[in-house]
């Protein structure tokens, strides 16, 4: 039984690599038709691989025993995506607005007694956008009409960010072949990496005007206010909408955490922190009194929601985002000095009065309890990396290997170390860490390039101001992943990078042409 299982896993691994290469082809192939073909392959192959992996599992038991219902569900899903494709072809700007609106919504899907939180609304939007993209480029067109696309008309030559992201995705697929938890790796690729790569392709192929930026921000802020209202309602009634673990924890603690429509209070806090950074950018550079008043009121409301989440990692991420804004708006030296002073004060508090931060003494066990088990997770991840430093235990294997090595029950183990670099190191070794660092370096280089010019501008343009907001929000998000989890598994990462790419590189260019960025430097690109 072992040999056939290994062979099947090998074939599925090859399929994952093929889907990842198809996603890469959507960026790097030379012609519109070839890129559209790659998008179509990724759209079809990804769900096929997922269903093939889960078909005999208990998760699909209910649907497997009712084939008619399964077929009807598939038909309805395809019909909705086709309808969205037709809408996007008629009104292309609805695609990014709906995608931004769908980012925070995870739908609990019950199957065979198991539950999973899936980004179903976002999958439908990406599927509809992908089908529209494929239709426009594969249908017969009159001679000389190749550039008359309504959807995603601004396809740019891909740069180092796209290259780094797709190397990371492809490497993750390759390293899943020897993983001890192949199913988790496949789920990550099918549920997150491939759909988000297609989302990135669509976002970077749009022309981001000031009007489109404004609409996406308005939708994001409106959703945030709804989430805060729900969170305040939960706090007032002391009843959460879902998540039994948080409900149970609230019963045994002196404080009460809310999660609004999010399953996890920390993900809720992360979302509010990112939106707060986006609005704070407008506050720092706006000179219109009416704008200042309204943004201040909105920030106060978001702060209430963030406080009620009691997400320490989100508070820290917010401080990082605000520090980035302050360093660009004024001068970096005072901001760095203030940050060093704050760290020093925190260190003094931790060592002098540990009880004030829920530490009972200075032992490792006390620190582990105060951080909800994160110290054990980090220690276990570093131990895994030390045992296999080059290539790790395989993609998606952290939780399974941690349980086996540390003799922990399933309920005691998390799916990651809550520190993304440690998770990557344990699962993928130095090879995976190199890809992770490449993503970070390329992303920060693109997002922050030329932004120091904002220091001397009182009323910057929408494009440059938008880039500043994205850069600060991305810095906050990356810092949050160092304290919690979900980096490339978070669609907000891909969305921030996609919009940042479009704003930094400006309008598309003819092949071989040299284009100046807003900062006056040549736009980065990888030639096709």
N, C-alpha and C positions, 0 to 999 in steps of 0.2 A: 504493500500500500504506500510505502514511502516514496518509491521511485515514481509512480504515476502522479503523486501529489507534487513532487518536485518538478516534474515535467510540466504539469498544468501551471504551477506558479511561474515557471520560466516563460511559458507562452504569454501569460498575463503580464509579466514584467516587460516582455518585448512589446506587447500592446500598449502599456503605459508609456514606454519610451517613444513609440510611434506617435501616440497622441501628443506628447510633449514636443516632439519634432514638428508635428503639424501646426501646433500653436506657434512655434518659432517661425515656421514657413509663412504664417500670416503676416509676419513683419519683414522677413529677409528675402523672400522670393522676388524675382525681378519684375514680373508682369502682374497687372491687376487680376487677370484670370487665374494665374497660378496661386496668388494669395487667397483669392476667393475659394479655390479648390481646397487649400489647406484649412481654411476656416470651416468648410463643410465637413472635412474629414474629422477635425477635432470635435465638432458638434455631434457627429454621429458616433464616433468611436468611444468617446468618454462614457456616455450612458450605457453602451453595450458592455464595456469592461466592468462597470459597476454592477449591473444586473447579473452578469456572468459570475462575478465573485460572490454576490450575496444570494444567488438563486436558491441554493440548498440550505441557507441559514434560517434560523428561527425568525429573523427580522422580516423575511418576506413570506413567512408561512401563511398568513392570512390572505395575502394577494395571490399566492401560488395556488391556493385551494379554490380561488374564485377567478378563473381566467377571464370570464366575460367582464367582470368589474375591472380587472387589470387592463384589458384591451380598451374598455371605455375610458378609463383614466388616461391612458396614453393618447387616445384620439382627442380628448378634450384638451390636454396639454398642448398637443401639436396645433390644434385649431386656434387656441389662444395666442400662441406664438406667431402663427401665420397672420392672424388679425393684427397683432402688434406690428409685424413687419410691414403690412400694408399702411398702417397709420404712420410709421416712421418714414416710409417713402414719401408720404404726402406732407407730413410735418416733421422734418428731421430733428429740429431742436427739442422735440419732446423726449427723444432718446436720453440725452444726458440728464435732463430734469427728472425723468422717471427713475433713472439709475441712481441718482443721488438720493431721491426719496425712498428707494428700496433698500439702501445700504444697512440701516439698523434693524430691519425686520427679519427675525428668525422664527420660523413656524415649527412647533413641535409636531413631529410625525410619529404616530404610533404604528408599530408593525410587529406582530408576534410577541407582544409583551415588552418589546424594547422601545425606547424613545430616543429620538435624535432631533436636534435643532438645526433646521436647514434654511438656507437663504432662498426659499422658494420664489418670492416676488422678484428678487434680483436675477435668479436663473431664468425666469420667464422673460424679463426685459432683455437680458443678454442674448437669449435664444432668439427672440424676435428681431433684435438688432443684427445678429449674425445672419439670419435668414435674409433680411433685407439687403445686407451687404453682399451676400452671395448672389442674390437675384439680380441686382443691378450690374454686377460684373460678369456674370456668366451668360446672361441673355444676349441674343444677337443684337448688335448695335450698328447704326449707319457708319460708314467710313468717316473718320475724323471726329467722331463723337465720344472718344474714349475719356475725355476729361469732363463730360457733362453729368457727373454723378451728383445726385441730390443728397444721398446719405454718405457720410464720411468722405467728403470731397477733398480733404486736405491731407492726404496721405504723405507723411514726411519720411525721409530716409531715417531708419532707426539709428539710435545712438548707443552710448555705452550703458545707459540705464536699462534699456530693453534687452541688450545683450547680456548684462549681468543677471537680470531677472530670469531670462529663459535658460541660461546656463544653470542657475540654481534649480529651476524646475526639472530640467532634463537630468541633472545629476541626482536629484532626489528620486526620480523614477528609476534610474540605473541602480542606485543603492538599495532600492526596495527588494531586489531579487534575492539578496541574502539576509533580509530582515527576518527576525523571529516573529514579527507581527505584520505580515504582508497586507492583511486586510485593512489595517489602519492607514498604512502608506497609500494604498489604492484609494481609500476614501478621501484622504487629504488631497490627492491629485485630482480626483474626479469632482469632489464637492467644492474645492477651493482653487487650486492652482490653474487648472485649464480654463474654467469659467472666468476667473479674474484676469488671466492673460488675454482672453478675447475681449473682456471689458476694456482693458488697457488699449487694445488695438482700436476699438471704436472711439474711445475718448481722445486718443492722440490723433485720430484722423478727422476730427472736427475743427472748425475755425471758432476759437473761443473769443467772442466779442465781450465788451463790457456789459451788454444787455444779458448775455447768457450767464456770465459770472454772477450778475445781480440776482437773476432768477434762481439759480442753484443755491445761493446763500440764503435767499428768502425762504425757500422750501426747507432748508436745513434748520434755520432758526425757528420756523413755525413748528416743525416736528419736535424740536427741543423743548419748546414751551408746552406742548401737549404732554411730553414725557415728564416734565417737571410737575405739571398739574396732577398727573396720575400718581407720581411719587409722593406729593404732598397729601393726596387723598389716602394713600397707603399708610403714611405716618399718622394721620389724624385718626384713622379707624383701627390702626395696629393690625391690619390684615393685608398680606401680600396677594398678588394675583396668581403667582406660581413660584416654583422652586422650593420643594420640601426641605432641602438642606438649610436654606436661609431661614425658613419658617421655624425650623427646630432650633437653630442657633439663636434666633431672637428671643426664644422662650427662656434661655438660660443665661442671657447677658443683660447688663444694666442698660444697654443702649439698644436702639431699634434701627436696623438698616433697611432701606427700601431699594427696589430694583426696577420699578416702573414696568414697562413692557419688555425689559431686558431680563434674561434669565439670571444673569450674574450682576451683582451690584458694582463690581469692578469694571465690567464692560460698559455699564450704564454711566459710571463716573468718567470713564475714558472718553465716551462720546461727548458728554457735557464739557469736559476739559478742552477737547479739540474745538468745539464750537465757541467756547469762551475765548480761546486764543484767536480765532478768526475775527471775532467782534472786537477784541482788544486792539487788533491791528488798525481797524477803522477808527477807533477812539484816539489812538496815538497820533494819527496823521490827519484827522479831520479838523477843519477850521470853521465848520458851520455849527452854530450853537444848537440848532434843532437836531442835527445828527448826533451831537455829543450827548444831548439830553436823552434821546431815545436809546442810544447804545448803552448808556449808563444804566438805564432802567432794565434793559434786557440782561445786562451782565449781573445785576443784582438778583434777578429772578433765577438765572442759571446757577448763581452761587448758592442759593437756597437748595436747589436740587442736588448740587454736588455735596453740600454739607450733609444732607440726609442720606446720601449713599454711603457715607463714612468710608470711602475708598482712599486709603492712605497713598496707594500707588498713583491714583488719579490726581490727588493734591500735589504730589511731587512732580508729576508730568506737567501739570498746569504751571507750576513755578518755573520749570525749565523753559516752557514755551514763552512765558512772560519775560524771563531773563534774556532770551534770544531777541525778543522785540526791543527790550530796553537797550541792549548792546548795540543794536543797529540804529535805533532812534537817537541815542545820545552818544555815549562813549563806552567802549568795552571795559576799560580798566576799572572804573567804579563798580560796574556790575560784577566783575570777577572778584573784586575785593569783598563786596557784600556777600557773594556766594561762599567764599572761603570763611568769612566771619560766621555765617549761619551754620556751616558744617562744624566749625569749631565749637560754637555754642551747643549744638546738638550732641557732640561728642562729650562735652562736659556734663550735660544733663544725663546722658546715658550712664556715664561712669559714676557721677556723684549722687544722682537720685534716680536709680533705675526703675523704682516703682512708678514714677510719673509717666513712663512709657510702657507700663504693664510688664516690666522685667522684675522677676523675683530673684535678685542677686545677679551675679555676672557669669553664671554657668552657661554652657552651650545648650543644655536642656531648657533653661529659662528663655534664652533667645529663640529657640525653636518653637516654644509654646507661643511666645509673643508674635511670631511671624507666621502662625498657623501652619507649622510644619515645613516651612520653606528651607530651613537650614538643613534638615534631613534630605530633602529633595536635591538641594544643591550639592551636598556632600556625596550623595549617591551618584549623581550625574558626573561629578569630577572623578569619582572612582571608576566609573565605566570608561571615561575618556582615557584614564591612565592605563587601563588594561588593553584598550585597542585605540591607540592614539592616531593611527594613520587613516583608517577607514571606518571605525566605529562599529556598532552593532546592527546597523541597517536602518533605513528610513522608517519612522513611525514606531520604533521598538522601545522607546523610553519607558513607558508605563509597564509593559510586559516584563522587560528586563529588570526594572527597579523592583517590582513585586517579587520576582524570582530570587534576586540577589539579596534583598533586604528582608526577605521572609514576611512581606506585608500582604494583607488581604486586599481584595479588589477595592473595597470601600476606602482603604487607607491610602491608596496610590492615586496620584494625579496623572494627567495625560502628558505633563511636561514638568520641567524643573522650576517653572515660573521665572526662569532667566533664560531667554532665548539662546544666547551664545552657548550656555552649558548644554541645553537640549541638543543643539546642532552638533556640538563637540561629541556628546555621548552617542548620538545616532550616526553621524557621518564623519567623525574624526577631523583631522587637519584638512582633508580635501573639502569637506562641507564647510568648515570654518573659512577657508579661502574664498569660496563662492559667496558666503554671507558677508564677508568684509568687502568683497568686490561690489556687492549690491549697495552697501552703506556708502562706500567712498564715491561711487558713481552718482548715487542719489543726492548726497549732500553737495557734491561738486556742481551738479546741475541746478539744484534748487537755490543755492546761496550765491552762485556766480554773479558778480556785478551788483549785489544788493547794497553794498556800502554807499553807493551813490544816493540812497534814500536819506542818508544822514543830513544832507544839505538841502533836501526838497521839502517844501511846506505843503504842496498840493500835488503829489505824484499822480501819474496816470493810472487808470484802472488795471492795465496789464502789469505794471511794476508793483503796484500795491497788492494785487492778487498774488504775485509771486512771493512777496514778503509774508503774506498770511499763510500760504501753503508751506513755506520753508519753516516757519515757527511751529505750525501745527505738526509737521512731520517730525521735527526734533522732539516735540512733546510726546508724540506717539512712539517713537523709537525708545525714548527713555522709559515709557510705560512698559514696553516689552522686556526691559531689563529687570523689572520688578514683578511682572505678571506673566503673561503668555500671549500667543497669537501675534505673529509678525506677518508673514506672507499669507497666513490664514485669515487675515482681516481685510475685507474688500476696501476699507478706507485707505489703507496703505497704497493699493494699486490706483485708487481714484486720485489721491493727492499727487502721486507721481505722474499719472496720465495728464492731469490738468497742468501740472508744472512743466511737463515736456512741451505741451502745446503753447503755453505762454512764453517759455524761454526761447523756443526756436522760431516762433512767429509763423508767418505764412509759409506754405510749402514752396519748395524751390525746384527748378529744373535740375536734372541730373548733372552733377559736376559744378554747379554754380556755387559761388561763395556768398553766404548770407551773414549779415551782421546781426548779432543779438541786441537786446535792449541795452546791454552793458557795453556795446561797441566791440565785443570780441567775436571771432568766428563761431558759428553754432557748431556744436560737436555732432559728428555723424559717423556712421560706419557705412562706407560705400557699398552699393549693391553690385 
